Amino acid sequence: MKTKPHYRLWYIALVGLFSCSVALAKSLDTNQPNFVIIMADDMGFSTASAYDGWIKTPALERMARDGMKFTDFHSSGAVCSPTRAGLVTGRYQERAGLPGVVYAAPSNPAHYTGLQDVEITFAEELRKAGYATALMGKWHLGYFPQYNPIRHGFDEFHGFVSGNVDYLSHYDNTSTYDWWDGENQVVEEGYTTHLITQHALNFIDTHKDGPFCLYVAHEAVHDPFQAPGSRIKRGPQKGQPVDAEELTQEEIYTQMMVEMDKGIDAIRHRLDKHGLAN
């Protein structure tokens, strides 16, 4: 009987707008590790219980307990696009050509910038080494076709290309619909955090025999502040449902954190199920 190959998992949690650079060896041994990279957006590390915060995040606590917990860790930039450019290329954002935010509004010159094809991403290098690669969630490295994640080494992409979308309608802050399957816009209903998690789980199931690299780029807890039961703020259904529960911004933020943490827990359990979490 053919035995299933064993792939170790490298699990990287990025809390808030932190980033890391991935240095790849020219050749990988036969026991190739899987990579799961998780990024939260605009999250203050001190809000999570893993860092003695007031919001219970048991999945992050488990990761901190089982892995390595950083107390002094820095991203290459203070905002979205530069940080992500630094993460995927391993270069300072200025060298990668993205020193500032890529804006959604066409009236802003920065709308037309993006990650150039001369830049090498970790996804491209891993794909050369035989890895299946995927990005689930936020890209924010360019709006035009040449900047799509599929053009930068990712086999699969489910998510949005702008800096933020309505969590329920998936419209960006210029009222443009922004939800993608690869290079195609698709209509997909659901709370953004839940969709990102589900696509991540599907990818793990499909590629459990590895090796794979999964980049999970959550929108949470970036604005707009919306819980799963909140009103839609953008798009044709703005204001719906009219009977949505009224919550304070702190309560909404807490729910956003909790839903993301549940998603991280689901990913960890799915890895456990397939014997990949060691």
Helices and strands as residue ranges (DSSP letters): E 9-14, E 34-39, G 45-47, G 49-51, H 58-66, H 80-89, G 109-112, H 122-128, E 132-138, G 145-147, G 149-152, E 156-160, E 180-181, E 184-185, H 192-206, E 212-217, H 249-273
